[in-house]
Structures are given as C-alpha cells and as structure tokens.
Amino acid sequence: MPLAATEARHPAAKGLQDRPLAGAAAALAEAQVAAAAAVRAALPAIAAAAETAAAALEAGGRLAYAGAGSSGVMALADALELPGTFGLAPERAPVLLAGGAATLLHMTGAVEDDPAAAGAEVARLALGPADALVAVSASGTTPYTLAAAAAARAAGCPVVGIANVAGSPLLACADRPVFLDTGAEVVAGSTRMGAATAQKVALNMISTLAALRLGHVHDGLMVNLVADNAKLRARAARIVAELAGVSPEAGAAALAGAGGAVKPAILLAAGAADPAASLAAAGGRLGPALATLDR
C-alpha cells in the first residue's frame, strides 16, 4: 500500500532537530501557512458543503459532526461555536467524537478504531434525511469516522467528508467530498499541524457560509448572536445601532425591548411596528425585512 501523503517526509524536516529554535519555528510556520493556503483549491467543494449544511438547518434539521483525535477536536471546536455566534440551539449541532467527552481530558488512540461506537451514536441521534453530517479525518481512513459517515448515509443523511488524502475512503463515501491537499507534515504523520490547520479553516468556512445563506450574518455582522455575557451584550447593542442607524443608547434600548434578540431589535430600532412579523415574512433574513420599511 502506498504511503499516505500525511505520513511522508516533508522537505523541511531534514535536520530540523539541529536548527536553532527560531529557524525551526520558521519552518513550522511556513508549513502551516502553506496548509491554510491549500484550502483555496477546495473552495467549490467547500461552497457545495455549505449549501448542504444550510439546507439541513433551514429545513429544521441538524448539522452533526463526526471525528476522532485531532480531526475530532477541530470538528468539536466548530460545533461549539455555532450557538453563540449564529444562534443555533446546541442540540442542533451534535458531535460524534470517538471516545466521548472523556477523550477531551486524555486523548487515546484506540477509540478511533471502534466503528461500532460510531454506528451506535448515529442510531442514538437518529440522523436522517432532514439532517447533514460533517465527517472529518486527515487520512480519510479512520474507522470511527468512516463508520459514522457510512451509517449516516445509509440512513439517508447527506454526508460532507473532509480529508487530507486524495482518493481516501471518506472522500469516496461522502455526498460532498472536500479534499484538502496539505501533503506531508514537517513532523511526519502529526496531522494536528498542517492537516488540522486546513480542516479548521474549511470548517470555519462551511459553517460561516451556511450562516450567510440562512441570513445570520448581515454586512459582516453577527445578527443572530446569543449575547450571554457583557462583551457580547455590548457587541449586540453596537450591531443594532449600526444597522438601524440609531444612537448607541437607542440601540441598547431596542435590544432590551426585543428581549436581547438582535434581528428583532434592529427592526424595532428602525421603526418596524411588528418586528417578528417582518422577519417571518422575510424568511428570517434581515436585509429583505429592512427593505420593506419606509426609512
């Protein structure tokens, strides 16, 4: 069997241990930057994956994630950000992580070789046609992740597969394959480095593009954020004031009047008599709702 690209020797690896740390750091940084740049070649696939994710969420379904090891951590990090950033209820972004929560305190390798656990999780969550699953594996061969993708697809759930090895089983299994051509790691096989960097970029893009499609971002601002701390409450008030064209004080007052919900607060501050009705008529999208107001 040919050596996977992620297991190959990187040209910058020779003599790495003998370099001054500043020189070794430069080699590592250059490899990370190159890995992030590799995402550009996958932009059409990433956009298609985002359409799949958005379609599931718009229809009331869930956007699930699956992975093991470093890839699982990247998937988990993206899922955990969705509620606060885009207002998605946590139960609508479930994560199938090999080894469960315990692996976050002590990551062990054996759990990624347990396909039965992945199948059981897919069954427990009852993933189906209304949902979408994003499965992430650097090698594209991780048994847990492959089993999760296969079980989800068998249940009719569309699968986005993200992998860093061309022609890998995960990419072949996925409805929406996303190949990230990051190649060899400076520390051979350490896919927490370049491969994971590219995965994080791709995952960020998929979820953000889905949020754009769903109307949760307007002019680069988080109009569906959950303001559950002082920093976010201040940000939400600024967003309301900026998009409604009112003073910061009026923005904060509108936010309070809308119970902390940013989109209704913007419409309220902009003069909507019934912000909820305006939003509903616009399919939850702020731009069309604002366009109906006589401002």
C-alpha positions as CSV (number, residue, x, y, z in Angstrom):
1,M,0.0,0.0,0.0
2,P,1.5,3.4,-0.9
3,L,2.4,5.8,1.9
4,A,-0.3,8.4,2.6
5,A,0.7,11.9,1.9
6,T,0.3,12.9,5.5
7,E,2.8,10.2,6.5
8,A,5.5,11.2,4.0
9,R,8.7,13.1,4.9
10,H,8.5,16.9,4.4
11,P,11.4,18.6,2.6
12,A,11.9,20.9,5.6
13,A,12.2,18.1,8.1
14,K,15.8,17.1,7.4
15,G,18.0,18.2,10.3
16,L,15.1,20.0,12.0
17,Q,16.3,19.0,15.4
18,D,19.7,20.6,14.8
19,R,18.4,24.1,13.9
20,P,18.1,27.0,16.3
21,L,14.5,27.1,17.6
22,A,13.9,30.3,15.7
23,G,14.8,28.5,12.5
24,A,12.7,25.5,13.3
25,A,9.8,27.8,14.1
26,A,10.1,29.4,10.7
27,A,9.9,26.0,9.0
28,L,6.8,25.1,11.1
29,A,5.2,28.5,10.4
30,E,5.8,28.2,6.6
31,A,4.2,24.7,6.6
32,Q,1.2,26.0,8.5
33,V,0.7,28.9,6.1
34,A,1.0,26.6,3.1
35,A,-1.6,24.2,4.7
36,A,-4.0,27.0,5.1
37,A,-3.4,28.2,1.6
38,A,-4.2,24.7,0.3
39,V,-7.9,25.4,1.2
40,R,-8.1,27.7,-1.8
41,A,-8.2,24.7,-4.2
42,A,-11.2,23.3,-2.3
43,L,-13.4,26.4,-2.5
44,P,-16.0,25.0,-4.9
45,A,-16.3,21.8,-2.7
46,I,-16.5,23.9,0.5
47,A,-19.3,26.1,-1.0
48,A,-21.2,22.9,-2.0
49,A,-20.7,21.5,1.5
50,A,-22.1,24.8,3.0
51,E,-25.2,24.6,0.7
52,T,-25.8,21.1,2.1
53,A,-25.4,22.3,5.7
54,A,-27.6,25.3,5.2
55,A,-30.3,23.2,3.5
56,A,-30.5,20.9,6.5
57,L,-30.6,23.8,9.0
58,E,-33.2,25.8,7.0
59,A,-35.5,22.7,6.9
60,G,-35.3,22.4,10.7
61,G,-32.8,19.6,10.7
62,R,-29.4,19.3,12.4
63,L,-25.8,19.8,11.4
64,A,-23.9,17.0,13.0
65,Y,-20.1,16.5,13.2
66,A,-18.0,13.3,13.5
67,G,-14.3,12.8,14.0
68,A,-11.6,11.3,16.1
69,G,-8.3,12.6,17.6
70,S,-7.2,16.0,16.3
71,S,-9.8,15.9,13.5
72,G,-12.5,15.3,16.0
73,V,-11.3,18.2,18.1
74,M,-11.4,20.5,15.1
75,A,-15.0,19.4,14.4
76,L,-16.0,19.8,18.0
77,A,-14.5,23.4,18.1
78,D,-16.6,24.4,15.1
79,A,-19.8,22.9,16.5
80,L,-19.3,24.5,19.9
81,E,-19.1,28.0,18.3
82,L,-22.4,27.8,16.4
83,P,-24.8,28.5,19.3
84,G,-23.2,31.7,20.5
85,T,-22.1,33.0,17.1
86,F,-25.1,32.2,15.0
87,G,-27.9,31.5,17.5
88,L,-28.1,27.8,16.7
89,A,-29.6,25.7,19.5
90,P,-26.9,23.3,20.9
91,E,-29.0,20.2,20.2
92,R,-29.0,21.1,16.5
93,A,-25.2,20.7,16.3
94,P,-24.5,17.3,17.9
95,V,-20.9,15.9,17.8
96,L,-19.9,12.3,17.4
97,L,-16.5,12.3,19.0
98,A,-14.6,9.0,19.3
99,G,-14.2,8.2,23.0
100,G,-16.8,10.8,24.0
101,A,-16.2,13.7,26.4
102,A,-13.5,11.7,28.3
103,T,-11.2,12.0,25.3
104,L,-11.0,15.7,25.8
105,L,-9.1,15.3,29.0
106,H,-7.0,12.3,27.9
107,M,-6.8,11.6,24.2
108,T,-6.3,7.9,23.4
109,G,-5.8,6.4,20.0
110,A,-7.7,3.1,20.4
111,V,-11.2,4.8,20.4
112,E,-10.8,5.8,16.8
113,D,-10.7,2.1,15.9
114,D,-14.2,1.4,17.2
115,P,-16.7,1.6,14.3
116,A,-19.4,0.0,16.4
117,A,-19.5,3.0,18.7
118,A,-19.9,5.4,15.8
119,G,-22.8,3.3,14.4
120,A,-24.4,3.3,17.8
121,E,-24.1,7.1,18.0
122,V,-25.7,7.6,14.6
123,A,-28.6,5.4,15.7
124,R,-29.0,7.1,19.0
125,L,-29.2,10.5,17.3
126,A,-31.5,9.1,14.7
127,L,-29.7,11.1,12.0
128,G,-31.7,11.0,8.8
129,P,-32.6,12.8,5.5
130,A,-33.5,16.1,7.3
131,D,-30.0,16.4,8.8
132,A,-26.4,16.7,7.5
133,L,-23.2,15.2,8.9
134,V,-19.7,16.7,8.5
135,A,-17.2,13.9,8.9
136,V,-13.5,14.8,9.3
137,S,-10.5,12.6,9.1
138,A,-7.0,13.6,7.9
139,S,-6.2,10.2,6.5
140,G,-9.7,9.6,5.3
141,T,-9.4,6.1,6.7
142,T,-10.3,6.5,10.4
143,P,-12.6,3.6,11.3
144,Y,-14.8,5.5,13.7
145,T,-15.3,8.4,11.3
146,L,-15.8,6.1,8.3
147,A,-18.4,4.1,10.2
148,A,-20.2,7.3,11.2
149,A,-20.3,8.5,7.6
150,A,-21.5,5.2,6.3
151,A,-24.2,4.8,8.9
152,A,-25.5,8.3,8.4
153,R,-25.5,7.9,4.6
154,A,-27.3,4.6,4.9
155,A,-30.0,6.4,7.0
156,G,-30.4,9.0,4.2
157,C,-28.4,11.7,5.9
158,P,-26.3,13.8,3.5
159,V,-22.6,13.5,4.3
160,V,-19.8,16.1,3.9
161,G,-16.4,14.4,4.1
162,I,-13.3,16.4,4.8
163,A,-9.9,14.6,4.3
164,N,-6.3,15.4,3.5
165,V,-5.5,12.4,1.4
166,A,-6.7,12.1,-2.2
167,G,-8.8,9.1,-3.1
168,S,-9.4,8.2,0.5
169,P,-12.4,6.1,1.6
170,L,-14.0,9.0,3.4
171,L,-14.0,11.2,0.2
172,A,-15.4,8.3,-1.8
173,C,-18.2,7.7,0.8
174,A,-19.2,11.4,1.1
175,D,-22.0,13.1,-0.9
176,R,-20.0,16.3,-0.6
177,P,-16.2,15.4,-0.6
178,V,-13.8,18.2,0.5
179,F,-10.2,17.3,-0.3
180,L,-7.6,19.5,1.5
181,D,-4.2,18.8,-0.2
182,T,-1.9,19.7,2.7
183,G,0.7,17.0,1.8
184,A,3.5,15.9,4.2
185,E,3.8,17.2,7.7
186,V,7.1,18.7,9.0
187,V,6.7,16.2,11.8
188,A,5.6,13.2,9.7
189,G,2.1,12.0,10.5
190,S,1.5,14.7,13.0
191,T,-1.8,15.8,11.5
192,R,-2.6,18.1,14.4
193,M,-0.4,20.5,12.5
194,G,-0.9,21.3,8.8
195,A,-3.8,19.0,8.2
196,A,-5.7,20.2,11.2
197,T,-5.0,23.8,10.3
198,A,-6.6,23.4,6.9
199,Q,-9.5,21.4,8.5
200,K,-10.2,24.3,10.9
201,V,-10.2,26.8,8.0
202,A,-12.5,24.7,6.0
203,L,-14.9,24.0,8.9
204,N,-15.0,27.7,9.8
205,M,-15.8,28.5,6.2
206,I,-18.5,25.8,5.8
207,S,-20.4,26.9,9.0
208,T,-20.0,30.6,8.2
209,L,-21.2,30.2,4.6
210,A,-24.2,28.3,5.9
211,A,-24.9,31.1,8.3
212,L,-24.7,33.6,5.4
213,R,-27.1,31.5,3.4
214,L,-29.5,31.4,6.4
215,G,-29.3,35.2,7.0
216,H,-27.4,35.0,10.3
217,V,-24.7,37.4,9.0
218,H,-25.5,40.8,7.6
219,D,-22.8,43.2,6.2
220,G,-20.3,41.1,8.2
221,L,-22.1,41.4,11.5
222,M,-23.5,38.6,13.7
223,V,-27.2,39.4,13.6
224,N,-28.2,36.2,15.3
225,L,-25.6,36.0,18.1
226,V,-26.6,35.0,21.6
227,A,-25.4,37.8,23.9
228,D,-24.9,35.9,27.1
229,N,-22.0,38.0,28.6
230,A,-21.1,41.6,29.0
231,K,-18.8,41.7,25.9
232,L,-21.4,40.1,23.7
233,R,-24.2,42.4,25.0
234,A,-22.1,45.4,24.2
235,R,-21.4,44.0,20.7
236,A,-25.1,43.2,20.1
237,A,-26.0,46.8,21.1
238,R,-23.4,48.2,18.7
239,I,-24.7,46.0,15.9
240,V,-28.3,47.2,16.5
241,A,-27.2,50.8,16.5
242,E,-25.1,50.5,13.4
243,L,-27.6,48.6,11.2
244,A,-30.6,50.6,12.4
245,G,-28.8,53.9,12.1
246,V,-29.6,55.0,15.6
247,S,-27.6,56.1,18.6
248,P,-25.9,53.6,20.9
249,E,-28.4,54.4,23.6
250,A,-31.3,53.8,21.3
251,G,-29.7,50.6,20.1
252,A,-29.3,49.3,23.6
253,A,-32.9,50.3,24.4
254,A,-34.2,48.4,21.3
255,L,-32.2,45.4,22.3
256,A,-33.7,45.4,25.7
257,G,-37.2,45.8,24.2
258,A,-36.6,42.8,22.0
259,G,-35.5,40.6,24.8
260,G,-31.9,40.5,23.6
261,A,-32.7,39.2,20.1
262,V,-30.6,41.1,17.7
263,K,-32.6,40.9,14.4
264,P,-35.9,42.0,16.0
265,A,-34.1,44.7,17.9
266,I,-32.6,46.1,14.7
267,L,-36.1,46.2,13.1
268,L,-37.6,47.7,16.2
269,A,-35.0,50.4,16.2
270,A,-35.5,51.0,12.5
271,G,-39.2,51.6,13.0
272,A,-40.9,48.3,12.4
273,A,-44.3,48.1,14.1
274,D,-44.1,44.3,14.3
275,P,-40.5,43.1,14.0
276,A,-41.5,39.4,14.4
277,A,-44.0,39.6,11.6
278,S,-41.5,41.5,9.4
279,L,-38.9,38.8,10.0
280,A,-41.3,36.0,9.4
281,A,-42.4,37.5,6.1
282,A,-38.7,37.8,5.0
283,G,-37.9,34.2,5.9
284,G,-35.8,35.3,8.9
285,R,-33.5,37.4,6.7
286,L,-32.7,40.9,8.0
287,G,-32.0,42.5,4.6
288,P,-35.4,41.9,3.0
289,A,-37.1,42.8,6.2
290,L,-35.3,46.1,6.4
291,A,-36.1,46.8,2.8
292,T,-39.8,46.7,3.5
293,L,-39.5,49.6,6.0
294,D,-40.2,53.2,4.9
295,R,-37.0,54.7,6.2
